[in-house]
Amino acid sequence: MKVYSILLFCAAILLLMPGRHVFAQEELQLMSESAVLMDAKSGQILYGKNETERMNPASITKIATAIYAIEHSNLDEQVTVSEQATMVEGTRVYLEAGEVVSMEKLLTGMIMNSGNDAAVAIAEHIDGSVAQFSKNINKYLTNKIGVTNTHFENPNGLYNENHYTTAADMAKITKYALANDTFRKIFGMKEYHWDGQSWDTTLLTHHRLLKGEFPYETATVTGGKNGFINEAGFTLVTTAEKDNLELIAVTMKTNFKDAPYSDTIQLLDYGFTNFTSEMIPKGTIFTEDGMKYMVEEDLYFTTKDGQDYKQMVDSHGVLHIEDNDTDQLIVSVPLHSLNAPEPAKKDDQGIFAPVMDHFLHYLSAVLIPTTGIAYLFHF
């Protein structure tokens, strides 16, 4: 049967996929046990070190909490702080039980000052309890963002043996969050006047690259979140931009306080020195054998500096961008057909149609991302 043959063909493709990275990478001298460098626009992984290994993220968990909260509440909502939220351990913004604080202010205190109490107040306000919040955010991260190796037990990153993610998943979560202007604004803040019921101060970001404690002149650091607990060591997420290239660097698990920053500088320098962001504008039309296909949204992809590439559309309307010299695939994406649809054939219908649809969705949303391959393939 035709559909069954296609399923076997797709399975064969998975077995024949190339290595973990399209780009040959230099061996950076990183102290962190896990790290990844991602193009924030294309999502391509430019460098990885143990990037799919499960690790405790500590407070960089709050990146996920922030974007979840932004999408599930209004910034001007007033949150009444519970007694339980005030009793949380670790870094806080010293909330008082019964204090009423806006969602926007709590988000700012959570990201800038790593307020564990603010994170709990946010979770309880949105979902009623930390336990329910954890269930909901895990579904959100899997279904909405597409992570495959992440499970959170709380909104702040305090230790739990079942609280884990990977550097690759954290980069993917950050990429998704960056599409939100509110998140970008808070993520990039360097200082903020906090006028709480029991604490009036100026918050300064804990991210030492963003704050300028570590000089970095190659590019502009646009945002970041740090983390630390004994079980996780030091963790860090950083975004930086130069010209039209924006990068996300994630480092996880080191016992040396300065190591995440020196590692991040290495990663960013490697990215900005070696790669270029390319874009095919929305509405671009390709013609193949008299058939016309259109790019539905701006298509970003990453190339090595000086790399020549070619664009080809196959008979199914899929655009393939490949290295001009090696024919190595950089990105593959289906285009929107501008042609009249052909009548469906009888053998394409029946009970296997939904099976095929489900398989293709699983292939694009789960199997391909978990391979760590640096090119995109969307169905």
N, C-alpha and C positions, 0 to 999 in steps of 0.2 A: 504494500500500500504506500502511496506517495508520501503521506504525512509521517508514517513510521520511518521511511527512509530518511526523511529530513531530520527526524529526531536522532537517528544514528549518526548522521553527518555532523550535526551540531555537537554531539558527544565526542566525536572524533576530533573536532576542532579544539575542544578543551584539552585533550590529551596532547595535541601538537602545538599548543601555545608556546611562544618564545619565553625567554627568561624573565626574571622579575622586573627588569628595567629595560626600556628601549635604549636608554642612553648608557654608554660605558661610563662608569663613574670613577673618579679618583678615590684613593683611600685616604680619607680625612682622619686626623688623629683626635678622635672624640673621646672624652672621658665618660660621657653618659652611656649607659648600657643600651639605650634605644633612642633612635632619632629619625626624623624624616624631614625632607624639604619638598614642599609642594608649590606649584604655580597656583595662586589663588583664583585665577580666572579659568584656566583649563582643567584644573584638578589633576594634572599630570604630576607624578612623583619624579623628582629630579635627583634625589639622593635618599638612600635608606640604609639604616643600620638596625637590624632586628625590629623593624617597624611593625611587624604583625604579632609580636610577642605580647602576651597579656601582662600588664603591670598596673599597680595602684597609681592613680593620677594625682592624688592629693587635691589641692585647691583648684587645679585647672578644670576640675569637674564643674566649677561654677560658670564656665563658658556655656556648657550645655544647659545649666539651670537658667542662665540669663536669656538665651534665645527662646527656650521653652516658655518662660514667664512672659516675655515680650509678646509672643504669639497667642498666649492664653489669658491675657489681662489687658487692661488699659493703664497707661502710665499714671493717670491722675486718680486711679482707685486708691482709697484710703484703707490701709491695713492696720488692724488692731493686733498688737504684739501679745503673744501668749506667754504665760509663765514658763512653759517648756522652752520656748525660743530663747529666753534670757539666760537659761541655765546651761546652754551648750558650751562646750570647752573650746579652747583655742582662740584664734584671732577674732575680735568682735568689734562692733561699733557701739557697744554698751547700751543696747535697747532696754527699756523698762517695761515691765508687765503692764498692759493697758495703754501703753503709748500708741498713738495713732500716727502712722507715717505713710507717705505716698509710695506707690509701687516704684516710681522712677527713682526716688531717693534711696529706697532699699536696694535696688539694682546697682546704683552707683556705689553705695557703701559695700556691697558684696564684691564687686569687681575691683574697685580701687583699694579698699582696705581689707579685702578678703574676709569680710564679716560673716562668720559662721552663723551668728544669731540672725543676721539679715536673711541668709539663705533659708533657714528654717521658717522664719516668718513668711517668706514668699511661698514656700512649699505648702504650709498650712493654709494660707489664704486661698490659694488656687485649688488645692485638692483636698483640703480638710485635715490631712495628716501627712506626716513624712512617709509613712508606709504606702499610702495611696499615691502620693506624688511619685514615689520610686517606681511603682507599677506603671503609671501613666507615662513617665518620661522614658522608660525603657521601650515601650511601644512606639512612642513618638520618634525616638532615635532610630529605631529599626525601620519603621514604616515610612516616615517622612524624610529622614536624612539618608537612610540606607546603610548605616553601620552594621557590621556583621560580627564584631568581636568585643562588644561593650555591654556591661551590666552595672548599673548604679544602684546602691542601697540607700543613698542619702543625697541631699542637694549640695553638700559642701565639701565632700571628699575626705571626711574623717574616716579613719581606718575601719574597714570591714573586709573579711577575707573574700567575700563575694562581690566586692566593689572593684571593678577593673575596666580597663580599656587598653587600646594600643596607640602607639604614636600615629599610625596611619589613620585610625578612626578619629583621633583628636584633631588631626589636620582636616579631615573631611567635615567634622562638626564645625570647626572654625570657618572653613570655606563657606559652608551654608549660612552661618551666622553673619558673615561679612556682607551678605546681600541685603541685610536689614540696616537701615540708616541709624536707627536708635541704638542698636548694638554697636555699630561702628563708633558712634559718638562717645558712648560710655567706655568702650574698650580702649579708646585713644586718649582719655582724660589724664592729665598730669596732676591736677589739683582740684579740690572741691571743698567749699565751705559747708561743714556739717554742723547744723544747729539742733542737736538732739535734746531730749528732755533732761538728760543727765550728762551730756558730753557735747561741748561746743568747741570745735577745733577746725583746722584746715587739713583735710585728708591729702596726702601725697601718694601717688602711685607707688606700689611696692616693686614694680618692674624697673630694674636698675638701668636697663638700656633705654627704655622710654623716658625715664627720669633724667638721663644724661650722665649717670655715674660711670658708665662705661662709654667712653667716646667712640662714636661710630660715624665715619664720614662717607662711607661708600654709598649709602642710601639713607632715606628718611624712615626711621622707625615710626610706624603708624599706630601700633597698639600692642597690648600684651597682657599676659596673666601668669603669675608665678605660683608655685605651690611647694609645700614641704610638710611632711610628717615623717617620723622616724622610720616607719615601715616602707615608705615610698622613696625616701631620699628627696632630693631637689628636682622639681619638674618645672618646665617653662614652655610657654607658647608665645611666639613673637610674630608680628607682621611688619613687613617693610616694603617700601616702594621706591623704584627708580625708573624714570622715564615711563614707559607703558608696562613695565613688568612689576607685579606685586607677588611677593613670596610669603609663605607661611612656614615657619620653622618650629618644630616640636622636639624637645629633648626630655628624656625621662630616666630617672634613677641614677643619681650620682650622690656620693656623700660629701662632695666638696662644694661649698657655697658658691664659689665663682665659676665653677665648671659649666653650668648651663649657659652662662653668658659668653664665655670663651668659645664653647661649642657652637652656640648660635651665630656668633660672628664668623666662624669658619664656614658654617652652612650658608649664610647669606652671601658672603664673599664668593663662595663657589658658584652660587646661583647667578648672581649679578655679573660675574665675570664670564660665564660660559653659555648663558641662555638668553633667548629673545622670545617675547610674546608676539604671536601672529594672530590675525583676526580676519575672517571672511564675513563681511557685513550681511545682516539680515536682508533678505530680498534678492540676494545674488542668484542668478539663474544659470544652470548648467544644461547643456544639450548633449544627448547621447543617442545616436542613431535616430535622429528626428524627434526624440522624446525630450520634453522639457521638465526640469526639476528645480525646485527653489529651496534655498536655505531659509528655514523658518525663524531662526533667531541668531543673533551674532554668535559665530562659532570661533572660539578661542582655542589655540593649540600652541605648543611650545616647541621651539627648535633650538639646536645648538647654534651658537654664533657662526655665521658663514655657511651653515648647512643649506644646500639647495634641495628643494622638494618639488614634487609634481602632484597634480590633482587629477583624479580619474573618477568617472562615474560608471558603475557597472550596470548590467541590464536590469537589475532590480531597483535602480535608483539610489544606490548607496554610494556616497562619496568616500573615496579612499585617498588619503594624503600620505605619500611615501617619500622616503629619502631618494633623491634623484640618482645617487650612485649605487646604493646597496639594495634598493627596493624595499627597505625595511619600513613597516607600517608605523606611521606616527599617530594618525587618528582615523577613525572610520565612523561615519554617521549617516543614517538614512535621510534623504531629502524628501520634501513634499512634492508629490507628483502634480503637475499641471495638466496632465493628460486625462482624457475620459477613461473611467475605470472599465476594465474588461469584465465581461460576465463571469460569475463564479462557476467553476467547473464542479461537476457533481462529486468527484472523488476528493474535492477539497473540503466538503462539508461533513456533517455527521458527528459522531461522538468524539472523534479525535481533534476536532477544531478547538474546543476549549482546552484540551490537553496541550496542544501546541502553543496556544496563547499563554498558558501558565508557564510552560517551559521557557519560552522566550523571555517572559518577564523575570523568571528566576535566574536565567542566564545573565541578563543585563544588570539586575539589581543585587544579586548575591554572589554567583560563582565568579564572574569576571573581576569584581572589586576585590574579592578575597585572594586572588592570585597576586595582587600587587603590581599588575602590569601597568605601565605608564601611559598607555593610550586609552582612548575612550571608544566605547561601542554602545550606541543607544538603539533600542528597538522602539 
